[in-house]
Amino acid sequence: MANGLLYRATVQNVTVTNAAQNLFEVIAAAATSLLIHAIRIEFVPVIYSGVAQDVRYYLSIASLSSTGTGGTAITPVPLHPRNTVGAVTTINSLVTSPGTLAVVKSAAAPSVIVMYDRIFASDQRIPVIGSGRLGIGVTASLGGSLSMSAAIEFEEF
């Protein structure tokens, strides 16, 4: 059950270059903390001779001690139509020079063939305190550029 305001930040059909980078950097406002509720990442795999190539990528979800540079700002949208308050959290996508890694919260090596869809149970939601930062990124090159659609859902309180 959410006690704050819920938002979603989405990117669709963007090109992820062949380099380590943060797919999302989440920067909490000074007076507002947040909880990450869900992360969804979907790549379009490369097809050779009619077969999708099963490339693994190294995904890291980690707190950051500094904000990265590069990338594109995303405007989060409310999940409920009655929420008319704009999000104060800053979300950047495809940050090519990621912020400094602090503490790894989760790591995985999912396949580009299958959507990464992580919905956190209430006790597993990742907190980001006011002025805190969180990076969701690939820690090694993908072996080529891939098209990606992704979303992150969070609650501000």
C-alpha positions as CSV (number, residue, x, y, z in Angstrom):
1,M,0.0,0.0,0.0
2,A,1.4,3.4,-1.0
3,N,1.3,6.3,1.4
4,G,2.9,8.8,-0.9
5,L,2.5,9.9,-4.5
6,L,3.2,7.4,-7.2
7,Y,5.0,8.2,-10.5
8,R,6.4,6.4,-13.6
9,A,9.4,7.5,-15.7
10,T,9.5,5.9,-19.1
11,V,11.8,5.7,-22.2
12,Q,10.7,4.1,-25.4
13,N,12.8,2.8,-28.3
14,V,16.0,4.5,-27.3
15,T,19.4,3.3,-28.4
16,V,21.8,2.0,-25.7
17,T,25.3,2.4,-27.0
18,N,28.0,-0.3,-26.6
19,A,29.4,1.1,-23.3
20,A,28.8,0.8,-19.6
21,Q,26.3,3.5,-18.5
22,N,23.3,4.1,-16.2
23,L,20.0,3.4,-17.9
24,F,18.4,5.5,-15.2
25,E,19.8,7.8,-12.6
26,V,17.3,8.8,-9.9
27,I,18.1,11.9,-7.8
28,A,15.8,12.6,-4.9
29,A,15.0,16.2,-4.0
30,A,16.5,17.6,-0.8
31,A,13.3,17.5,1.2
32,T,11.7,14.4,-0.4
33,S,12.5,10.7,0.0
34,L,11.3,8.0,-2.3
35,L,10.8,4.3,-2.7
36,I,11.5,2.3,-5.9
37,H,8.4,0.1,-6.6
38,A,9.3,-1.4,-10.0
39,I,11.9,-1.5,-12.7
40,R,11.2,-2.8,-16.2
41,I,13.8,-3.0,-19.0
42,E,13.2,-4.5,-22.4
43,F,15.8,-4.7,-25.2
44,V,15.2,-5.6,-28.8
45,P,17.7,-8.5,-29.5
46,V,19.8,-8.7,-32.6
47,I,18.5,-11.3,-35.1
48,Y,21.0,-13.4,-37.1
49,S,19.6,-15.9,-39.7
50,G,16.2,-15.6,-38.0
51,V,17.5,-16.4,-34.5
52,A,17.5,-13.9,-31.6
53,Q,21.0,-13.6,-30.1
54,D,21.0,-14.3,-26.4
55,V,23.3,-11.6,-25.1
56,R,23.6,-11.2,-21.3
57,Y,24.1,-7.8,-19.8
58,Y,25.4,-7.0,-16.3
59,L,22.7,-5.0,-14.5
60,S,23.6,-3.1,-11.3
61,I,21.2,-1.2,-9.0
62,A,23.3,0.9,-6.7
63,S,23.4,4.0,-4.6
64,L,25.6,6.7,-6.0
65,S,27.8,9.2,-4.1
66,S,27.8,11.7,-7.0
67,T,25.6,12.5,-10.0
68,G,26.7,11.4,-13.5
69,T,26.9,13.5,-16.6
70,G,25.4,13.1,-20.0
71,G,22.0,11.5,-20.7
72,T,18.5,12.9,-21.1
73,A,16.1,14.2,-18.4
74,I,12.8,12.4,-18.2
75,T,9.6,13.9,-16.8
76,P,7.9,11.4,-14.5
77,V,4.1,11.2,-14.8
78,P,1.6,10.4,-12.0
79,L,0.3,6.9,-11.9
80,H,-3.2,8.1,-10.7
81,P,-5.2,10.7,-12.6
82,R,-6.2,12.4,-9.3
83,N,-2.5,13.1,-8.5
84,T,-2.0,16.6,-9.9
85,V,1.3,17.2,-8.1
86,G,4.4,17.2,-10.3
87,A,7.2,14.9,-9.1
88,V,10.2,16.6,-7.5
89,T,12.6,13.7,-8.2
90,T,15.0,14.1,-11.1
91,I,15.3,11.1,-13.5
92,N,18.0,11.0,-16.1
93,S,18.3,8.2,-18.8
94,L,21.3,6.8,-20.7
95,V,23.8,8.6,-18.5
96,T,27.0,8.0,-20.4
97,S,29.3,9.1,-17.5
98,P,27.7,7.5,-14.5
99,G,27.9,8.8,-11.0
100,T,30.3,7.3,-8.5
101,L,29.1,3.9,-7.3
102,A,28.6,3.7,-3.5
103,V,26.6,0.6,-2.4
104,V,25.4,-2.1,-4.8
105,K,21.8,-3.0,-3.8
106,S,21.2,-5.7,-6.5
107,A,23.1,-7.2,-9.4
108,A,21.9,-9.6,-12.1
109,A,22.9,-10.9,-15.6
110,P,19.6,-11.0,-17.5
111,S,19.2,-11.9,-21.1
112,V,18.3,-9.3,-23.7
113,I,15.7,-11.7,-25.1
114,V,13.5,-11.6,-21.9
115,M,12.2,-8.5,-20.3
116,Y,13.7,-7.6,-16.9
117,D,10.6,-7.0,-14.8
118,R,11.2,-6.5,-11.1
119,I,8.3,-5.5,-8.9
120,F,9.5,-5.1,-5.4
121,A,7.4,-6.4,-2.5
122,S,6.7,-3.8,0.2
123,D,9.7,-4.9,2.4
124,Q,12.0,-5.0,-0.6
125,R,11.4,-1.5,-2.0
126,I,14.6,0.4,-2.4
127,P,14.7,3.6,-0.4
128,V,16.4,6.8,-1.6
129,I,16.6,9.4,1.1
130,G,16.3,13.2,0.4
131,S,19.3,14.3,-1.8
132,G,20.2,10.7,-2.4
133,R,21.0,9.1,-5.7
134,L,20.4,5.7,-7.3
135,G,21.8,4.3,-10.5
136,I,20.3,1.5,-12.5
137,G,22.8,0.6,-15.2
138,V,24.8,-1.8,-17.3
139,T,28.3,-2.3,-15.9
140,A,29.9,-3.6,-19.1
141,S,29.4,-3.1,-22.8
142,L,26.6,-4.9,-24.5
143,G,28.6,-6.1,-27.5
144,G,26.8,-3.6,-29.8
145,S,24.1,-1.0,-29.7
146,L,20.6,-2.2,-28.8
147,S,17.2,-0.6,-28.8
148,M,15.6,-0.3,-25.3
149,S,12.2,0.6,-23.7
150,A,12.2,0.9,-20.0
151,A,10.2,2.3,-17.0
152,I,10.8,2.9,-13.3
153,E,8.0,3.4,-10.9
154,F,8.5,5.2,-7.6
155,E,6.7,6.7,-4.7
156,E,7.6,10.2,-3.2
157,F,6.8,10.9,0.4
